[in-house]
Amino acid sequence: MKAQSVDWKEMGRSLQQHWLQVFREFQESAESQVLEQEKMVARDLPFHWAVIQMSRGNPGLMIAYLRSGNEINAEHREVLALCLEGKLRDRVKRGRKPSASTEAAEIANRFYRDWKRMNRLNKVADRGHSDDMKAESGRFVVEDYLPHLGAKLHTTLESMGLD
């Protein structure tokens, strides 16, 4: 019986399906956690906003928060202590700001490396096809993967009132 031959394109399509399936599973598990996270964010947001303002030299919101009678838990106490010690500052980040294109390129590069690794593990010949594989990796990320991610992110932000 002849061994089944798999070419590099088939391996790429298989990996694309795997990535999309993993993303769908992640989406489903994330959706079940969104409501709890929204409650936590709504509960902790005033405190964290007061910390940010205090770290910028404006303690007014923190004073108001402390006088309001709102609950202060152990995490809040630790963040407040760090802020008072001067370890939490609104630092200016150096370097380039991440952009959507650089993030997409990083995801495409990760997909390409996974594809090469899968080809090596399955002894699939891909010699001479690296340019095609890189182009297909970029196309997959931009046309198939990111639209799912973008739609989900937009829905999540919208449900949290942050859109």
Secondary structure, 3 states (H helix, E strand, C coil): CCCCCCCHHHHHHHHHHHHHHHHHHHHHHHHHHHHHHHHHHHHHHHHHHHHHHHHCCCCHHHHHHHHCCCCCCHHHHHHHHHHHHCCCCCCCCCCCCCCHHHHHHHHHHHHHHHHHHHHHHCCCCCCCCHHHHHHHHHHHHHHHHHHHHHHHHHHHHHHCCCC
